[in-house]
Amino acid sequence: MKPRFLFAALALAYASHAGTTFAQAFLSDPRLVEGRGIKAGNFELHPGIAVAGGYDSNYFQGAGTENGVTALNGAQVSVREPVIDAWRLQVTPSFSMLTRGVRASQEGGGPLPDLTLAAHADASYNALWANQSQYSSYVTNQDDVGVSAGAALNVFPARTWGGDLGAEYNRIIEASNDPTVSNAWKRDNIRGTAGISFRPGGGLFSVRVGYQANVTLFESSGFQTLNNIVHSLQLGSTWKFLPRTALVYRGNITWLEYTDTRPQTLGTGQTFDSQIGLNGLISNYFGLLGMIGWAGTFYNTAAGTAQNFDSVIGQAQLTWYPNPQNQVPGPNAMPVGLSSVALGYTRSFGPSYLGTYFQQDRGYLNTVYFFGQRFVASLAGGLSHVTRPASFFANVPATAAPGQDVQSPGSGENRVDGVAFLEYRLSTSVGVNTTFRYDAELDHRVYQIAFGSPTGDDLKFNRYQILLGARWFL
């Protein structure tokens, strides 16, 4: 793998919360993407198509051009990352389907059927034109299609014993800060899940034992050493010890393996995490979720001493529902048209493509608000502080020989992300909308690209996107 790609992978490891650059903002929330639907036999169908166009201020998330910059290893380097702005057009057909009766049950209209099936598929084509003619060839090479498709089958969801199966495919399209490479972070993610649930006492207590496999395959040859497979054993349970409040537990044992010969900084091995907490309504208008636990990694690397995470993880969230609720809406069963405002904090960890892991502390605000079913406002954003251990490559002193194992203290980075989606619905199935997205790395983190190189890679960037669009949906 080229050295520059290694540094680009650092930013990639922290971009998971943003999803694909090509996806339109409403796709992640069924309350926004789905309308009244079409009844067809035992299914409820939701087709749709959206078109949006606008401006991207910094498509490659470049830091700019600067001379005489001091890298983290003390070397004097120059940063050559042009800020390239572009005009873009997105066309996104989408389709989802749901077993009839599920929506009514979610909204308090009856029991769940014994067999439920939900499926979705969407594709986002993205066309780009450089705002500056000298960059036209770089920008037009980024045109591509992002894809998301999945299905979930639930057997006996309201009985004492039940089971579930799920599959998901995502083709994620993302550019690196090197404009000469077409969609360097383009990757395919395939996930499969299976579980068995036990719910005695009419569902007052439930426990699920599950398995998940996750495969990530990079399409660009320079990143294929990052291809990996993750296996997880899952345990989750809830106990409704009060009518509107439940004790919640979730735990995972995970195995990570890279499919190719690993670069020396990548870690492979096991992780363990366990959390317990409460989820419930503290009034008809306010919900509270609190989780606390511990996680640890047991990674080994191809060279040097592996760095491992061993610390507290958790989540705290306060949610306001403008309309009174009798029970906490499920995370995967938010009724269409339900408004909510959530303020929260998470402390999490994950495998890193530079070093072995990263730790993320993130405060966030998520809002979906419906005004008379005509105007919809969706706001989501947060501030993240990301820390990681010393790597075996990025901070090696300029005088060190290639491959020398020199560790240095971990560093912290602060990132901002935000998306605002505003839509006015001309009818129950036609809307005009605008999307504003902002992403930024607030700190200068400059790495020397290769030992003795006069060039550095700066992770700092600012980027905003403004899109105007329209969509038809049922």
Order of alpha helices (4+ residues) and beta strands (2+ residues): alpha-alpha-beta-beta-beta-beta-beta-alpha-beta-alpha-beta-beta-beta-beta-beta-beta-beta-beta-beta-beta-beta-beta-beta-beta-beta-beta-beta
